[in-house]
Amino acid sequence: MCAARSVISSMVSVRIAARSASSDGTRRYSILGANPDRGWAGRAHIPAIAASPDFSLAAVATTRTSSAEEARARFGARHAFTDARSLAEHPDVDLVVVTVKVPAHVELVTAALEAGKHVYCEWPLATTVAEAAALAAAGERGGVHTAVGLQARLSPTVRQAREMIAEGRIGTVQSATVYSSRSKGNAREVPGWTAYTYDRRTGAGLVEVLGGHTLDLVQHLLGPIRELTARTAIRNGSHRVAETGEPIAVTAPDHFVAHAELDDGAVVSVHLHDGEAAMPRTRIEIAGTEGNLALTSAPETDPWAAQLQIGQLDLHSARAESPEWTVVPVNEVSELPVQAANVGRVYEQLAKDLRDGTHTVPDFGVARRLHELLSTV
């Protein structure tokens, strides 16, 4: 058995060759981690790809033949695999999308890079800085396009806010405050498939996932962070697997509080926490010398959509002469489900990069630097 085979929980490969590579003019991809019953691939990547004029689904892979075949039939893929290397080496595959648990990323991404394929890997890229640096270097050596799932950058609201800041619409940025919460872990009994996220060694806790998305967005909007200090805490260390009653040894923090200084001297405070009893929410407030901006999670019934990288953000502004918060129109609307919308924008931009030879989507180099920043925590 190939070593990569045992760690696939769901994976997708996509064909993204030149436009002439397939009869319908699309680029084909594959997904590693295409669980037919649940998972981020089915909620976000599959709908995004299905709606894209640039991509078509070539193959899917999971750990078992039965689930791989079920995923192939349900998602309309051409091929099904249980072996990551065989998927990556298949001639119908040009882009491999990795959506499995973080500890498996290194092995599966490496297999795709060694096959000479472009790779889109979910964030976090790896469990350590050293692993992330090795994958970034391998991608550069291979001369392929790499992408990492830091899709908050592609939000239309974020683009609008970034343009307003760059144009000086709120003057010089003085400070920013970020608050974001998740409902994950607000009950003692939690689904078994989430149990691994309570172990800090898996790299899939609050700090790595939401912390990474948040710090990346702060830097995308406001510029590089030159100094970061942070505290973490475990406020709910008592969880059990709902299906079995088995206790979970909680080692991943559920609270993250950070203070940062940007290269231009602006200061930023960040408070993230799991276990929100009320509806989870996000608010990013940016204070300038001439006005303020606020990016807030839209009222949603889906608690996952309150996360800044997933849901729709609303944009508000206020100025000295007009101190009441007013809505800033953001015209770009996606027809995709809310959890797939920003991921769809990554695919759209990645297709342009592949056509034009540009590198505009967040890549493994961006991921490596973000892992380095998080390592200071």
C-alpha positions in Angstrom: 0.0 0.0 0.0 1.3 3.5 -0.8 2.0 5.4 2.4 -0.2 8.3 1.3 -3.2 5.9 1.0 -3.7 5.5 4.7 -4.1 9.2 5.5 -6.8 10.2 3.0 -10.0 11.1 4.7 -11.3 13.0 1.7 -9.4 14.4 -1.3 -10.2 16.0 -4.6 -8.2 16.3 -7.8 -9.0 18.8 -10.4 -8.0 19.0 -14.0 -6.6 22.4 -14.7 -4.6 21.9 -17.9 -4.6 24.3 -20.8 -8.1 25.1 -22.1 -7.6 22.6 -24.9 -7.0 19.7 -22.5 -10.6 18.7 -22.3 -13.4 18.6 -24.9 -15.6 21.1 -23.0 -12.7 23.7 -22.6 -12.6 23.4 -18.8 -9.6 22.6 -16.5 -10.0 19.4 -14.6 -9.1 19.0 -10.9 -9.2 16.3 -8.2 -10.1 16.4 -4.5 -8.4 14.4 -1.8 -10.9 14.4 1.1 -14.2 14.2 -0.8 -16.2 12.7 2.0 -19.7 12.0 0.5 -21.4 12.5 3.9 -19.8 15.6 5.5 -16.8 17.8 5.3 -15.5 21.1 3.9 -15.0 19.6 0.4 -18.7 18.8 0.0 -19.9 22.1 1.6 -17.5 24.5 -0.2 -15.2 23.0 -2.8 -17.7 20.8 -4.7 -20.4 23.6 -5.1 -17.7 26.1 -6.1 -16.3 23.8 -8.8 -19.7 22.8 -10.0 -20.5 26.5 -10.6 -17.2 27.3 -12.3 -16.9 27.6 -16.1 -13.1 27.0 -15.7 -13.0 23.7 -13.8 -14.5 20.3 -14.0 -14.1 17.5 -11.4 -11.8 14.7 -12.7 -11.4 12.6 -9.6 -12.1 12.1 -5.9 -10.3 10.1 -3.3 -11.2 8.8 0.2 -9.8 6.0 2.3 -12.3 3.4 1.4 -13.4 2.1 -2.0 -17.1 2.2 -1.2 -17.0 5.9 0.0 -14.7 6.9 -2.9 -17.2 5.4 -5.4 -20.1 7.0 -3.6 -18.4 10.3 -3.8 -17.6 9.9 -7.4 -21.2 9.2 -8.2 -22.6 11.9 -6.0 -20.3 14.6 -7.1 -20.1 13.6 -10.8 -16.3 12.9 -10.9 -14.8 10.7 -13.7 -12.5 8.6 -11.4 -12.4 7.4 -7.8 -9.3 6.5 -5.9 -8.1 5.3 -2.5 -4.5 5.9 -3.3 -3.3 9.6 -3.3 -0.3 9.0 -5.4 -2.2 7.2 -8.1 -4.7 10.1 -8.2 -1.9 12.7 -8.4 -0.2 10.8 -11.2 -3.3 10.3 -13.3 -3.1 12.2 -16.7 -6.6 13.6 -16.2 -5.4 15.5 -13.1 -3.6 18.8 -13.2 -4.7 20.4 -9.9 -4.9 18.5 -6.6 -7.1 19.9 -3.9 -6.3 18.7 -0.4 -9.1 19.0 2.2 -8.1 16.4 4.7 -7.1 16.6 8.4 -4.0 18.9 8.8 -1.6 16.1 9.9 -2.0 14.5 6.5 -1.3 17.6 4.5 2.4 17.1 4.2 2.3 13.6 2.8 -0.6 14.3 0.3 0.7 17.7 -0.9 4.2 16.2 -1.3 2.7 13.4 -3.5 1.0 15.9 -5.7 4.1 18.1 -6.0 6.3 15.2 -6.9 3.8 14.3 -9.6 4.3 17.8 -11.0 0.7 19.0 -10.3 -0.6 22.3 -9.1 -1.9 22.1 -5.5 -4.7 23.9 -3.6 -4.4 23.0 0.1 -6.7 24.0 2.8 -5.4 26.2 5.7 -3.5 25.4 7.9 -0.9 24.2 5.4 1.0 22.0 8.0 1.4 21.4 11.7 4.8 23.0 12.1 6.8 25.9 10.6 9.4 23.4 9.3 6.8 21.4 7.4 5.3 24.6 5.9 8.7 25.8 4.8 9.5 22.5 3.2 6.3 22.5 1.2 6.7 26.1 0.1 10.3 25.3 -1.1 9.1 22.2 -2.9 6.4 24.2 -4.7 8.9 26.7 -5.8 11.3 24.1 -7.1 8.5 22.4 -9.0 7.6 25.5 -10.8 3.9 24.9 -10.2 1.1 27.0 -8.9 0.3 26.6 -5.2 -2.7 28.0 -3.3 -3.7 27.9 0.3 -7.2 28.3 1.6 -7.0 31.8 3.0 -10.1 32.8 1.2 -11.1 35.7 3.4 -8.9 37.9 1.2 -11.2 37.3 -1.7 -14.3 38.5 0.0 -15.9 41.4 -1.9 -16.3 43.3 1.4 -12.6 42.9 2.2 -11.7 44.1 -1.2 -13.9 47.2 -0.8 -12.5 47.9 2.6 -8.9 47.5 1.4 -9.5 49.9 -1.5 -11.1 52.5 0.9 -8.1 52.3 3.3 -5.6 52.5 0.4 -7.4 55.6 -1.0 -7.2 57.3 2.4 -10.9 57.4 2.9 -10.5 57.1 6.7 -7.2 58.9 6.9 -4.2 57.2 8.5 -5.1 54.0 10.3 -4.4 54.3 14.0 -5.7 51.0 15.4 -8.0 48.0 14.8 -10.0 45.7 17.0 -11.0 42.2 16.0 -13.5 40.0 17.8 -14.7 36.7 16.5 -16.3 33.7 18.1 -17.3 30.2 17.2 -19.9 27.9 18.8 -17.6 24.9 18.6 -17.3 23.3 22.0 -20.1 25.1 23.7 -21.5 21.8 24.9 -19.7 19.1 26.9 -20.6 16.4 24.4 -19.2 17.0 20.9 -19.4 15.0 17.6 -16.7 12.3 17.3 -15.4 13.6 14.0 -14.4 16.9 15.7 -12.5 15.2 18.6 -9.1 15.5 17.0 -9.4 19.3 16.9 -9.1 19.5 20.7 -5.6 18.1 20.5 -3.1 20.9 19.8 -0.7 18.5 18.1 -3.1 18.2 15.1 -2.8 21.9 14.2 -6.5 22.3 13.8 -7.5 24.2 16.9 -8.8 27.8 17.4 -5.4 29.4 17.3 -4.3 27.7 14.1 -7.5 27.8 12.1 -9.4 31.0 13.1 -6.2 32.6 14.4 -4.5 32.1 11.1 -7.4 33.4 9.0 -7.7 36.4 11.3 -4.0 37.4 11.3 -3.8 36.9 7.6 -6.8 39.2 7.0 -5.4 41.8 9.4 -2.2 42.0 7.4 -4.0 41.9 4.0 -6.1 44.9 5.1 -3.6 46.9 7.1 0.0 45.7 6.4 2.6 43.5 8.0 2.7 42.7 11.7 6.1 43.4 13.1 5.4 42.5 16.7 2.9 40.1 18.2 2.3 39.1 21.8 -0.5 36.7 22.8 -2.1 34.7 25.5 -4.1 31.5 25.2 -6.4 29.7 27.6 -8.4 26.6 27.9 -11.6 27.6 29.6 -13.6 24.4 28.9 -11.3 21.4 29.3 -14.1 18.9 29.8 -15.5 17.3 26.6 -16.7 13.9 25.7 -17.4 12.1 22.4 -21.1 12.3 21.9 -21.4 8.9 20.3 -19.4 6.9 22.8 -19.1 9.0 26.0 -15.3 8.7 25.8 -13.5 11.7 27.5 -11.4 14.0 25.3 -8.0 15.2 26.6 -8.3 18.9 25.7 -4.9 20.5 25.0 -5.9 23.0 22.3 -6.7 26.5 23.6 -10.3 27.7 23.2 -9.4 31.4 23.8 -6.8 33.5 22.0 -6.0 37.1 22.9 -3.3 39.0 21.0 -1.9 42.5 20.7 0.0 43.4 17.6 2.0 46.3 16.2 2.1 46.9 12.5 5.0 48.1 10.4 3.5 51.6 10.3 3.0 51.7 14.1 -0.7 51.1 14.2 -1.8 48.8 17.0 -4.3 45.9 16.8 -6.1 43.9 19.4 -7.6 40.4 18.7 -9.9 38.3 20.8 -11.0 34.9 19.5 -12.9 32.3 21.3 -14.7 29.0 21.0 -17.7 27.9 22.9 -19.9 30.9 22.2 -23.3 30.3 23.9 -25.0 33.1 21.9 -25.0 33.3 18.1 -21.3 33.4 17.0 -20.3 36.8 15.4 -17.4 38.7 14.0 -16.6 42.4 14.2 -13.5 44.1 12.8 -13.3 47.8 13.5 -10.6 49.9 12.0 -10.0 53.4 13.3 -8.4 56.1 11.2 -7.6 59.8 11.7 -10.6 60.8 9.6 -13.1 58.0 10.1 -13.8 54.4 10.9 -14.7 51.2 9.1 -16.4 48.1 10.5 -16.6 44.7 8.9 -19.3 42.6 10.6 -20.7 39.1 10.1 -24.2 39.3 8.5 -27.1 38.0 10.6 -27.1 34.2 9.8 -28.8 31.1 11.0 -25.7 29.1 10.1 -23.2 29.5 13.0 -20.3 28.5 10.8 -21.0 31.5 8.5 -20.1 33.9 11.3 -16.4 33.1 10.8 -14.7 35.9 8.8 -13.3 33.5 6.1 -16.6 31.7 5.5 -19.7 34.0 5.7 -20.7 37.2 4.1 -19.3 40.4 5.8 -21.2 43.7 5.9 -19.3 46.9 5.6 -20.1 50.1 7.6 -18.4 53.5 7.8 -18.5 56.5 10.1 -16.8 59.9 10.0 -16.6 62.9 12.3 -19.1 64.9 10.2 -21.4 61.8 10.0 -20.8 59.8 13.2 -23.7 57.3 12.7 -22.6 54.0 11.2 -23.8 53.8 7.6 -23.8 50.8 5.3 -21.2 50.8 2.4 -22.7 49.1 -0.6 -20.8 46.1 -1.9 -22.2 45.2 -5.3 -20.6 41.7 -5.9 -23.1 39.0 -5.0 -22.4 35.3 -5.3 -25.1 32.8 -6.3 -23.2 30.1 -4.4 -24.2 28.9 -0.9 -22.6 31.2 1.7 -20.0 28.6 2.8 -18.8 28.1 -0.8 -18.8 31.8 -2.0 -15.3 32.8 -1.0 -13.8 29.5 -2.0 -15.4 30.0 -5.4 -13.6 33.3 -5.7 -10.3 31.6 -5.0 -11.0 29.2 -7.9 -11.9 32.1 -10.1 -8.7 33.9 -9.4 -6.6 30.7 -9.6 -8.0 30.0 -13.0 -6.8 33.5 -14.1 -3.4 32.8 -12.6 -3.1 29.6 -14.5 -4.1 31.2 -17.8 -2.0 34.3 -17.4 1.0 32.9 -15.5 0.4 35.2 -12.6 0.6 34.4 -8.9 -2.1 36.4 -7.1 -3.9 33.9 -4.9 -2.4 33.2 -1.4 0.3 30.6 -1.9 2.5 28.3 0.1 4.9 31.2 0.7 2.2 33.2 2.3 1.3 30.1 4.4 4.9 29.7 5.5 5.1 33.3 6.7 1.8 33.0 8.5 2.9 29.8 10.3 6.0 31.6 11.4 3.9 34.4 12.8 1.7 32.0 14.7 4.7 30.2 16.1 5.3 33.2 18.3 2.1 32.3 20.1 
